[in-house]
Amino acid sequence: MATYKEHKEALRKQKEQAQAIRNEVFSDKAEKLATDLVRISTGDVYKIIQKFGRKYEESTIIKIEPENVQHHIDEAKKVRELAEIMASVK
């Protein structure tokens, strides 16, 4: 079993790694695949879920599995098309 010091060090490293990913997701270096999908330099794709009343940078990010990326891109296109249709109906 890990000591408290080892456990705390592992948590610190995990937090630093998560913050580095978060910084890259919200940077200009990330390739934007859709409105809420970005690909970072490692090739991983993340979905940004913005929460009402919070800053964009405080949004939740979720890693998307490679086999599901196309599904999420298609879903974003469908949502955009539906939004355009709804806007034109008024």
C-alpha positions as CSV (number, residue, x, y, z in Angstrom):
1,M,0.0,0.0,0.0
2,A,1.3,3.5,-0.9
3,T,2.2,5.9,1.8
4,Y,0.4,9.2,2.2
5,K,3.4,11.0,0.7
6,E,3.4,8.8,-2.4
7,H,-0.3,9.1,-2.7
8,K,-0.2,12.9,-2.5
9,E,2.6,13.0,-5.1
10,A,0.6,10.8,-7.5
11,L,-2.4,13.1,-7.1
12,R,-0.3,16.2,-7.7
13,K,1.1,14.6,-11.0
14,Q,-2.4,13.6,-12.1
15,K,-3.7,17.1,-11.4
16,E,-0.8,18.7,-13.4
17,Q,-1.4,16.3,-16.3
18,A,-5.1,17.1,-16.3
19,Q,-4.4,20.9,-16.2
20,A,-1.9,20.5,-19.1
21,I,-4.6,18.8,-21.2
22,R,-7.2,21.4,-20.3
23,N,-4.8,24.2,-21.3
24,E,-4.2,22.6,-24.6
25,V,-7.9,21.9,-25.3
26,F,-8.7,25.6,-24.8
27,S,-5.6,27.0,-26.6
28,D,-5.3,28.1,-30.2
29,K,-3.1,25.0,-31.0
30,A,-6.1,22.6,-30.8
31,E,-7.7,21.6,-34.1
32,K,-11.4,22.4,-34.1
33,L,-13.4,19.5,-35.6
34,A,-16.8,20.8,-34.7
35,T,-18.4,23.4,-32.5
36,D,-17.6,21.5,-29.3
37,L,-15.0,18.9,-30.5
38,V,-11.2,19.6,-30.6
39,R,-8.2,17.4,-31.4
40,I,-5.0,18.2,-29.5
41,S,-1.4,17.5,-30.5
42,T,-1.4,14.0,-29.1
43,G,-4.2,13.0,-31.5
44,D,-6.8,12.7,-28.7
45,V,-10.2,14.2,-29.3
46,Y,-12.1,16.0,-26.5
47,K,-15.7,17.2,-26.3
48,I,-16.3,20.5,-24.6
49,I,-19.5,20.6,-22.6
50,Q,-20.2,24.2,-21.5
51,K,-22.2,24.8,-18.4
52,F,-24.7,27.6,-18.1
53,G,-23.4,30.5,-16.1
54,R,-19.8,29.5,-16.2
55,K,-16.8,30.7,-18.2
56,Y,-16.0,28.8,-21.4
57,E,-12.6,27.8,-19.9
58,E,-14.4,26.2,-16.9
59,S,-16.4,23.8,-19.2
60,T,-16.3,20.1,-18.7
61,I,-14.1,18.2,-21.1
62,I,-14.6,14.5,-22.0
63,K,-12.1,12.4,-24.0
64,I,-13.8,10.8,-27.0
65,E,-12.7,7.3,-28.1
66,P,-11.3,7.2,-31.7
67,E,-14.1,4.9,-33.0
68,N,-16.8,7.4,-31.8
69,V,-15.3,10.6,-33.2
70,Q,-17.1,10.4,-36.5
71,H,-20.4,9.8,-34.8
72,H,-19.9,13.0,-32.7
73,I,-19.0,15.0,-35.7
74,D,-22.1,13.8,-37.6
75,E,-24.2,14.6,-34.5
76,A,-22.8,18.1,-34.4
77,K,-23.7,18.6,-38.1
78,K,-27.3,17.4,-37.5
79,V,-27.7,19.8,-34.6
80,R,-26.4,22.7,-36.6
81,E,-28.7,21.9,-39.5
82,L,-31.7,21.6,-37.1
83,A,-30.8,25.0,-35.6
84,E,-30.7,26.6,-39.0
85,I,-34.1,25.1,-39.9
86,M,-35.6,26.3,-36.6
87,A,-34.1,29.8,-37.1
88,S,-35.6,30.0,-40.6
89,V,-39.1,28.9,-39.6
90,K,-39.8,32.1,-37.6
